[in-house]
């Protein structure tokens, strides 16, 4: 869920953390970040984040076409034999580019696996998020997988298939030494957030949360206010926790989970999540057969464990909307 109003540069800068917490264990890396894993999408064309260039979904097993088990009529696709997926590649860990310009992330792998089950070659169209629905409606891609909120407004324009949920979480030091488990536990604590994000507004009661900030709720209840530390980037917030300048880091839950996966010996999630909402895969309303095929492929991913395996890899298994 794209709660943050500015996500550029939020991937962790591992070089700043290695000295304090040792080498990271896994490593998907965003464009401009230091962390790496072996990309799930290799051989892609390098593109600039936010551009509308098409990048191939890679040569991994999940994106290689196989004998189709779910048929999609060619008139439901922009190009026969291909599944074009619009995604704004600036939102780790769901969709982003590695240093070679290859698309990686949980949404990327979900899209690749859907394409494989449909027997289609996957290509990602790196799209500006603010115009991504129009790109789909204009036929520049077949579906959207891009941490897209499933809202009533969007569903008036396109069909949406729910596949994930996200909110806003609190990253804390390993062991949760300040015992932050409920919203009330934040009162009197020091909480870091990245500048220009929704989290800053929600803490301070500014912007869309005018007069309804978390700190204001503390003082109205007769408790100490929250000390808000507004920092430039994700890695600064993590360093603030390590250095004792912050008790928690308020962040979009997918990125928070990703931070913990990168540095499991240093950080954990507190267990408190706010503003949980559903995300959807968008399909043009004029392509009902494609929608049914994508739904079927996603269902098979859930049933055989592939879906949960992908989420777990990126530390975002709490976003599983199919959990019993």
N, C-alpha and C positions, 0 to 999 in steps of 0.2 A: 504494500500500500504506500503510495507516494505522499506521505504526510509532510515530508521535508520540502520546504519551498526552494531549497538549493541543495542538490546532492553532489555537485561536482567536487572532487577532491576528498570525498568522505572515506574512501578505502584506506585501510590502515597503512601507515608508513612503517614497515617492519623494522627498518634500520634503527628507528628511534627506540624500539622496544626490546631488541635482542639483548642488549646489555643488562636489562633489568629482569627479563623473564626467560631468557634462553632462546634457542632457535625455535621457530614456529613449526608446528607439526604437519599441517597441510598447507595449502596455499593457493587458491584461486586468486588472481590478481586483477585489479581494475586497471584501466588505461592510466598510466602515470603512477601506479602503485608499485611497491617493491615485492609484495608477496606473489608467489607463483605456485601453480600446480601444472602437471602435464595437461595442456588444454584438451578439453573434450572435443573441441572443434579446431581441427588443424587444417592448414592449407587454405585459409580464408583470405579474401582480399582485404588489405588494410583500408580502413575508412576513418573519417573524423567523426567522433561522437556527436550525435545530433544531426548528422547529415542524412540524406535519404538514399544513399547508395545501397546497392544490394550486396550482401556478403553471404558467401556460401556457408551452409550449416556444417561443413567440415567432413572429414573422412572417418570419423569414429563409427563404431558399429551401430550406435543409436541413430545415426543420420543416414547410413547407407541404405538405399532402397532394397527391399526384400520382396519376395512373392507376396502380393497383397492379400491380406486376410479380410480386409474391410474395403469394399469397392467404393470409389468416389467417381461419379460421372464427370467426364472432362469438361462439360459445360458449367460445372460448379467451380472450376479453377481458372485462375488468370492464365496459366500456361499448362497444357497437358503434361502429366508426369512430374509436376513440381508443386510443392507446398510453400508459398511465400508467406513469411511471418513478419508482420510489422512489430518492431520493438525499439524502444528508446534505450540504447546501450550505455546508459549513464547511471545505473541503479544497482550497485552490488548489494547483496550477492545474487540477485535474481537475474539481472541481465547487464553485462558490461563487456568491455574488450580487454584482452590481455595486451602485453607490450608489443606483440606482433600484429595487432588488429584483429585477432580471432575472437568471435563471440563466445563467451562462456557464462555460466551461471545456472541456477536452478531452473529458471524459465526456459533458458536455451536448451537444457537437457530434456525437459518435459516436451518442448516442441519437436526436438529431434526424434524422440521416441514415438510421439504421435505420428510423425511422418513415416517412420519405419513401419509402423503397424498399418499404415495406409498404402504402403508400397510406393511412396513418393519421395523424390529428392527434396530435401529441405533447404531453403534459402532464407536468410534473415534480411529484412529491409530496415536499416537503421533510420528511425523516424523521430521527428520532434514530437514529444508527448502531447503538447497542446493541440496539435493538428492530426493526431494519429487516427482518430475515428474517421475523419474526412479522407485520409489516405486509404483506409479500407473501403469506404463507400465509393471512392474514385477508381477502385480496382487495382491499386498499386500493390496490394497484397491480398491474401486469401483469409487470413485470420490475424488477430492481435493477441500476443502473449507478452504483457509488459507491466506487471504489477498494477493492473488497471482496476480502480474501484468499481464495484458493481452497483451503480446508482440508478435510480428511477429515470433520471434525465438521460443517461447514456443508453439505457434499455429502450428508450423511445426511438432511438436511431439505429441500433444494432441489436442482434440477439447476443446473450451472454451465457456462458457455461461456467458455473462456479467451480473453482479448482483450488483455491487457497484462501487463507484469512491472515490478516496481519493487524497489528496495532502499534503501540508505543511501549517500549520496555525500559528497564533500568539495569544497566551493567554495573556490577559491584566487584570489589576485590574478592578473590577466592575465599570461600568460607563465610561470606556476607557478614563481616565483623560488626557492622552497624545494625544488623538484624532488620533490614528493610524488607518487609513482606506485605504491608498494606499501605494505602495512600496516607493514612495518618502517621505512619512511621517516617514519612518524609519531613514532617514538621521539625524545625530546628536543625535540619541537616544541610550540608552543602551539596548542591546538585549541579553538575556540568551539563551543558548543551551546546550544540554548534550554532553559531550566529546565522541568522536569517531563516531558521527552521521553525516549523510549527511548535516544536517542543519548547523553544524559548518563549513564544507567545503564551503557551499553556501554563508555563511556570510563572510568568510575570503578570498574566492577565492583560495582555496586549493583543492588538490585531483582532483576529476572529474570536478571541477569548477575552475581550475587553470586560473587565470587572469580574471575571470568573476564573482567575488564575488559581493554581494549586496553592501558591503561597498565601493568597488572600483567603482561601478556604481555611488554611491553618489559623490565621489570625482571627477570623470570624468565630472560630471554635475555641478561642482563648489560648491557642498554642503558639509557640515560637514560629516566626516566618521561616521560609526556605531561603537560604543564601544561594542565589543563582550565579553561576560562573559561566559567562558566555565566552566561548573559545572559537578559534578559527577553523579547526578541523577535527576529525574523528580521533586522530592519533594524539592531539593535544589533550582531549578529554580523557583518554586512557592513561596518559602520563600523569594527569592530575590525580587520578585515583591511586596510581602507584606511588606518587609522591606525597599522598596524604592531604592534598589540597581540595579534594572532592570526595564525598562519600559515595556518590553514584553518578552515572552518566545516563541521561534521558535521551532516547534515540529510537528511531523506527525499529520495530522488533526484528525484521529480517537482518538489518545491519548489525544490531546488537548480538543476535545469535551467531552471525558470521565472525564478529570480533572474538567471541568466546571460543569458537572452533579454532581460530588462529592461535589463541594463547590460552589453552585450557588450564594451565598451571597458575595463571595470574588472575583470571577473571571468571565470573559466572553471572548468570541472570538471576535477579532477586526473586523472580516468580510473580512480581506485580506487573500486569500489562493493562494499559488503558486504551480505550477507543478501538476495540477490535471490530473489524469490518471485513466483508467478503471481497475477494477479487475474482474477476472473470476473464475467460477467453472469449473474445468478440468475433462474431461471424456475421456477414452481411445478411439481412433479413430475406434477401432474394435467393439465398443458397441453403435451403432447409436440409437437403441431402448431405451437404458438407457438414453442417452442424451435427446431424445425427451420426455421421462417421467419426467426427472428432469426439463426440460424447462416448461412443462405443470404444474408441481407442483409449480414452482416459480411464474408462471403467476397467478395461483389461489391465492397464498399468497399476491401478489400485489393487485389483484382485491378485495379481502375481507379485506384489511387493515392490515393483520398480518405482512407483511414485514415492513411497515412504523412503526408499533407499536414496533417492535423489535429494529429498528435503533434508535427510539426516546428514548427508555429505556436506551440506552448506550450513548446518546448525540451525535450521528453521523448521524442524519437525513439529514444533508447536503450532505451525500454520496448517496442519493437516485437517482439512474440513471433512474428511471421510472417516475419522477415528470413531470407533464404536463407544 
